[in-house]
């Protein structure tokens, strides 16, 4: 079935949305607000449908040239065809819709923070199949070859081009991790391989030659690994050193990570006792330890915990445990502030109940999903005092939020 659709706005998940003649909402990838499209319905549910563009009948004034050979096939970007100002405006609307839907109230933003819209991504995981290196296709396991990428930092794109020159060797690889420090002086490259890659020294020296920064290269084989150069990535955030291991999570925006941390830092008072859940490698923990009386930091990733343990102060206790298990087992002490930075799925019911049992004066909720954020706030029973949107992921549907909740 085909139908003409006017795109009303952007939706979380990477779609434009409009309405069919029967009133049902239809989600259309690669569309822009105010596009008038001929849309083919490819999947229809009871309440909504998914379509794909057959023809652009009238192009939106907000539509731009994506300037990317693989846009529409690569799953990395969804909004590269929409001008950046409109992307930010639509993300604000997305968040407000979710908050109204779950909390029944409109919330004004304390701030909306943006940075460069390209060359910002300092962390990436790519995949290897035979001699192809690339990202996964949208909603698919198929691989899209990527030699150049506008949202990768210049150093990571250079590293990717070096790896492409060794693609006949890297056919033994499965995954590639690229990471760059927020001071642009340090790059690490991790490769998961099915067998030993004997050319590791050649690859390492070529990376050093092309990038002209400190380089670490680690190749993982079944049961072991080899490392040349730096054994971890080093950030400097608010004059504090934070370390990240290969393949570990850290904030991917080269320019806005410190802005994100500073917002959280300013929401904590001197001498506070803090419980931090999903602490990672200590992106928030280490800077906060300079003003907090004590921090209990909970994280399940052993590599991240090892990095945090290597630089933490005496007022930080690190617990390597699943957050839900930890919240079920502890004898709840007194904490002034609970900080959570969960994965996209948000908080489980047991974690929410644990936080309610602690009953802190404030909760600082760092979220990359407005749907689960608003759902969890409603269950916690706290009110939104302040909220910030930090656009850590231009050209994509991802949204980073910091919310201060009070009783």
Protein Blocks (a to p, Z undefined) as FASTA:
>chain_A
ZZddddfbdcehiaacdddfkopacddehiaehiacddddfbdcfkbccdddfbdfbacf
kbccekiakgojamkbmklmpcfklmmmmmmmmmmmmmmmmnopacddfbdcdddfehkb
ccdcdddehjaccdddehiabdcddfbdfkbcfklmmmmmmmmmmmmmmmmpmbdcdddd
fkopaccdddddfbdcfklmmmmmmmmmmnopacddddddehiacdehjfbdcddeehia
cdddehiacdfbfklmmmmmmmmmmmpcehiacddehklnolmmmmmmmmmmbdcdddfb
lklmmmmmmmpcfkbccddddfklmmmmpccdddfbdcddddfklpafklmmmmmmnopa
bdcdddfbfklmmmmmmmnopacfbdcdddfbghiabdcddddddZZ
